[in-house]
Each structure stands twice: as C-alpha cells, then as structure tokens.
Amino acid sequence: MTAGAVGDEPETDGMLFSGKTSIPVRNLWLLMLYASELFADESDIRRAGLEDSPDDLLDLVAEVLVNAAEHRLHRPLSRRHLAHRDDLTRVRGRIDHLRTSERNLLARGRVSCRYEDLSVDHLINRFVASGLKAAERGSTDPSVRKRAAAARRTFHWSGVGHREVSAVEAATLVLGRNDETERRCVSAARLLLRMSLLTEAGGPERAVTPRRDIARWRTLYESAVRGFFHTVLQEPWQVQQSQEQHRWPLQVASPGMDRLMPSMETDVVLRRPGHRIVVETKFTSPISIHAQFGTRAFRREHLFQLQTYLTTLGRLPAEKLTGVLLYPQVEEPVDMAASVGDHAIRVKTVDLTGSSDQIRNALMGIAVWS
C-alpha cells in the first residue's frame, strides 16, 4: 500500500505514519533487515540481494533460518548450565535452608536444593525453536513450512522445551565468543520474529499495534539507517555501529559544570578522509505548521540540535563537516541544502512508501553529497 487516503477502517497492511501516509509492511520489513545482525554479519545474505524482494522478505528470511537450523542439527545441540531449585530426597548442590524450614520439608524426608545442570533447554535453543515456529506459520512456501516444522520437532525431541521465548527474554539474549556456531540461526530467528509481529501470522500473541507504537518505529528507523550505512559503505568510509557520545568543548568552566551539561549523542556519523557527515534521523514530518497563523517552517528544535552538533564537534584541519536531517517523506519530497558558516546543512526526506531501490538510492545520495 502506498500513500493514500485512509478511511474509517483500521489499517491492516501498513503503519499509519502521519496524516494519510502509510508505510507498507514490506518496507517496515526492509528497515528491519537493514537494522539486523543478519544483514550486517552475513556477506552472502547481502550478495543474495534479499532487499531487492521486499514483498517476499519474510519467506526469504524464513528459508535462511530453516537452512541454518538444518545445518546446525547436523551436530548435537549446545548445552548450558541452568540453575534449578527443587525439593529433593537427597542433597544436591546447595541447600536452601529458608525454603526447607518454611515448608517443613525435613519432616517429610525432603530438602530444598539449588543446583546447576547441563541442559539443551537454554535460551539460545529455545529462541531458534521459536523462530522456526514463526517460519512454520508465517511462510507462504509449503516446502519451507514443512521443513521448519520438521526442524522444530527435532529441537523438541532433543530436549528443547515448547515454551516460546518472550520479548523480554529475547532482548536479553547476547551471544558470546563461544556461540559463533549459533550466530546465523539466532540472527535469522531474531529478524523473523520481529517481522512476524507485523503480520497476522503472529496470531493472538501479537504484542504491538504497528500504527501506534511510534517509539518502537523511531528506534527502528534510526537503527536501519545506521545499519544500512555501516554495511553498504566501503572503504574509505567508516561508520560507527551505535550512537556516538560527544563532550562539550568547555573552556574556563565553573567547577562541576561539565557534569551538568546535557549529553550530545549523534545518530549516525559517516567518515572518510577530509569529510565527515553527521546524519540525524527524525521519525516525523520535517515541516511544522504554526497553530495560529498556519505558516510552514522547518522544525526549529531539530535545526538547533544539528547546528549545535556541527559547531561543537571537534574538527581536524581542512576537514569538511556537514550535517543532514533525515525524515520519512510525509507529503511532498524535501531535499534542500545551504551553507551556514563553515559547514553545510541539508534537510532531506526518504520515501518509505517507495520501492527498495528508491529507498536505497535516497540513502546512498547522502554519502555522495558534497
């Protein structure tokens, strides 16, 4: 669905962004791909051109997950030490004296114990099994659904529990250096589970309403832009993988003033020798309308923020410093630039209702701007 009139019926195939502009689900999927570890870590995924088929993206990611899971099942599943607490007839691990006393367990010949046990039913394996279940119910390819179901059953037969991973548990999942063999499966499962929230394939457990959870999509938009540049731009470009914090260049400051200054966090910074571009992503319209007079103007708070960053960031000799305010396109496209003192600023929109090529070209246009 492209931008168009929105009637009284609830939006079901996209996110109502502003007024009559609806971002299609397929393009929300594309943003999720750009923001994902799968896109950043797997060069063969980028070479495969998943982003060139956004309508089929869920099916393609589901197939990636199934392939990775089937390959992973060629070896025994990993085991982790899991904490347990049980009332036992013999001591195992450490005795929980308080629980034993409260429940009067000794009178019944039992004792409460805390211990650890090696098990395959740990968060990583349950996360992959949850992703396979999402592939099983979300893919439109019967072959992928059948293979996903078979792989999921193998996980369960191997000892992985049936309880699906919650959003809170998923947020805590961090892979260590010993988990490299699990990375592809986890990255594909994480992306697929996020994508499934936007479809009816999520069933009654669907946790968010796309048109209302603006804070979530604001974070996704920022992460997608950063992930796109970090993955696509080649040397001599350098892109930080997260927000950058900058200190105020205070001089002759009062004692303790530096601790009270608000933090400066740039969303995306593109670097190459002799040139630095500060990109601030804003998930709103670039134009504000005066409530009383109806006059239109760029959002002053965004311009002031960008100007502050550009004037306070340390600069190398002969380095060109430019700033970009990047918005989703709401109505008409905006792409305007001007020089302000020693640097240039640009206000630009990207049409998130367009094709994947249009979105990609709009983002790449920032890097080639001089």
N, C-alpha and C positions, 0 to 999 in steps of 0.2 A: 504494500500500500504506500502510495506517495502522498505528498502533502495535498490535502483537500478538505472539503467541508466535513465536519464531524457533527452528526445528528444527535438525537437523544439516546441512541443505542450505545451501550458500553463498548469501549474499544477492546477488541479481542485479538487483533493481528498486529499490534504495534504499541508504542508508548506515546501517548499524547504529551508532546513536549511543551508547546506554547501556542495558545490560541487554536488555530486549525492545523498546525503542523504535527504530523505523526511520524515517528521514526519506526520503520518496519522492523519486525523481529529479526529478519535475516541480517540487517545491518547492525542490530544490537549484538547478534552472534558474531559479526565481523569484528566489532570492538572488543568483544570478549577474547577472540582469537589473538588480536594484536596485544592484549594485556596478559596473555597466558604464558606460563613457563614452557608449554609445548612449542609455541611459535618461536620463543627466544632460544631454547636449548637444542631443538632438533632441526638441523640444517636440511635434512631430507624432506621434512614437512614443508619448509619454505620452498624448496625446489619443486615439490609436488604441486604448488600453487593452490592450496586449499582456499585462499581468499578469493580466487577467481570464480568460485562457485558458491556464493553465499547462500543461495536457496537450498543447496544440498549439504551445507556445512555440518549440520547435526549428523547426517548419515555418514559423512566422511570421517568425522571425529569418532563416531561410534565404531567404524571399521578399524581406525587406528588403534583404539582401545582393545578391541577384540583380538586383533593381530598381536598386540603387545602382550595381552593376557595369555593367549595360547602359547606364545613363545616362552613366557615366564613359567608356564605349567610344565615345561619340559624338565624343570628341576624342582626339587622339593621346595615347598613354601618356607619362607623365613620364619624363625621363631624368636620370640621376645620374652623376657622375664616380666610376668604380670603379677601384680600384688593381689593377694587373696586374703579374705578373713572368713573363717569357718569355725563351727563348733565341732570339734573332733574328739575321738575316743583316745587319742594319744597326742603327745606334744609334737608339734611341727613348727619350726621357725621360732617366733617369739610369742610368749603368752600375753594375751590381752587380759590383765588382771581385773580391770574395772568391769569389762563386759562379763567375765566369768563370775565375778561376785554379784553383779546386778541380777543376773539371770539364774543364780544359784545352780550353775552347771555342774559343780563338783558333786553335788548330791545325786546327780543323775549319771555320774561317771563320765562326764564330758568336760572339755576345756576349750575356751575360745583362743584361737591362734591366728597370728598374722604371718604370712609366708609368701614367698615368690615361687612361681612355677613357670617353666618354659612352655609356651603355647603358640600356635599359629593364629589364634583368635585375637590378634592385636589390631591396632587402629589402621595400619597400612593395608593389611589384607582385607579388613572389613571395608575400607574405603574403596579399594579396587572392586570388590564384590558389589558394592552399592552402585558404582559406575556401570558395571556390567548389567545390573538390573535396569538402570536408566537407558542403556543401549537396547535392551530387550524390549522395553515398552515404548521407546521413542523413535527407533529407526523405522523407516518405511521400506527397508530392504528385508524381505523374508529370510534370506540367507544369513544376513548379519544378525537378525533377531534370534534365529535358531542357534547360531554359533555362540552368541552372547549367553543364551540360556544354558547351553552345554558347559561353557567355561564357568559360569556362576555356580552351577551344580557341583562341578569339580572342586571349586573353592570350598563349598559347604561340606562335601564329602571328606575333604582333607582336614576339617575341623574348624573352619571359619564360621562364626555364628551368623544367624539370619537377620539380626537387628541392623537396620540401616544406620549409617553414620549421620549424625545431626549436623546442622550448620555450625553450631558452636564447636563440636569436635573437629569438623573439617578445618575450621580456622586455626586450630592448634596444631595441625599436622605439619611438621617440619622435617625434612629429610636430612640425615647426616651423611658423613662421608662414607659410611658403611652401607648406605642404602642406594647406591648407584644403580644396582640391578633392578630396583623398583621404580626408578625415576620416570621412565617413559609411561609405565602403567598409571602411576599416580598423576602425572601431568595431564594425560588424556582423560582420566576419570574426573579430575577436578574441573577441567573445562566442560566436559559433557554434563556434569551435574549442575553447573551454573547455567548452561544453555537450556537444560530441561526445565528450569524454573519458569521459562517464558512460554512454555507450551502446555497444552492440556495433558501431555504425556505425564506430567508430574502428578496427575490425579488429585485426590483430596489432600495430599500432603504438601501441595504447593504453598509456599510460605510468604510470597510477596506479590503485590499487585504492581505490575510494571509502570502503570501511569501515575502511581502515587509515590513510589519510593525514589524521589528525586535525589536524595543524598547519596543513595547507592549508585545511581547512574552518573552523578557528578564525579564520584571517585573512579568509576569505570572509564569515563571519558578521559580523565587525566592519565590514568594508567595505560590506556590504549594508545594515546598519543606518544607517551614516553616509550612504551614498549615497541611501537612501530619504528620510531627513530633509532632506538638502541639496536634493533635487529636489522634494519634495512640499510642504514647509512654505513658506508665503508670508510676505510682509511682514506684521507687523514682525519675524518670526522671522529669525534669522541662524544659519547652521550652517557651521562650518569644514569644508573638504574633506578634511582629513587630521588625524592625531593632533596635539594641541597639547602643547607642552612648557612647563612652568612651573618657575620658580625658587623655591627655598625662601626664605621671608621671614626670613632670618637677621639677628639683631641682636647686636652686640658679639661677633662671631665671631672665633675664632682665625685667624691668617693661613693662607690656603690651604684653610680648611675648606670653603668654597663649592665648590671644585673636586672635593672628595671626596664630596659629598652625592649620593646616587643621584638620577637624573632622575625627574621626575614627568611622565608622559605620559597625558593623558586621552584616552579613545577617541572620545567624541562629546560635544560641548557645544552645547546649544540655548540661544540668547539671544533675549530680547526686552526692551524697556524695563522695568526693575524686577524682572526674573525671569531666573534662569539655572539650567539643569538639566544636571547632569553625569551622563552615561549611560556606565556601564562594562559592556561586553559580556563575558560569560563563557561559553565553549562547554563547559559541564559541568553537572552537577546542582547546584542551589542548596543541597542538603542533604548534609551529611556524617554518617556513622554511626560512632560510636565503636567501635573494633575490639574492645574488651574488654567494655564494658557495653551496647553496642547502642543508646545514646541518640542521638537525632537533633538536629541543630542546623544553623543556617546556617553557611556556611564562614567561619570567623573571619578568615582572611587576606584574604578579599575585603571583609569589613566593615571591617577595619582600614585597608585601602587606600583605600576610599571615604571613610571618616571622616578620614583624613589629608588627602586632597584637599580636602574641604569646609572643614576648619579652617585650611588653609594658603593657599588661593586668596584673592587679594585681592578685596575686595568694595567695591562702590560704596555710597554712603549710601542706605539704605532699599531695597537690593536683596535680593530673596528668593533664597536659594541652596538648591537641593535636589539630592539625589543618587539615582540609580537603578542597581541591579544587575540587569541583564537577562540571563536564562538561557533556553535552549531548555527546553521542558517535557519532563520525563522520565517522570514518572508522573502524580501529581495536579497540577492547576494551583496556582500560588502567586502571590498578589498581596497583600502586606502592607506597611503603612507605619507610621511612627512619627516623632515629633518628638524630636530629640536636640539639646539646647541651642538654638542659634539657627537650626538648619536641620532639614529633614526628610529622611528616607531611605526608600527603597522597594525591596523585593525582589519582582521580577516575572518570570514566565515567559511565553514566547510559544510556542504550539503549532505547531511546524514541520511537523507531520503534517496540519494542518488545511487549509482552503481558502485561496485567495489573499485573499478578503475577510476571513477571520478573522485572518490574519497582518497584513494592512494595518490593520485596526481595533485590533489589540493594540498595534501600534507607534504609531498615532495617539493611543491612550489615554495614552501617556506625555506627549505635548505638551499635552494638555488637562488633565492632572492639576495641581492647585494645592494 
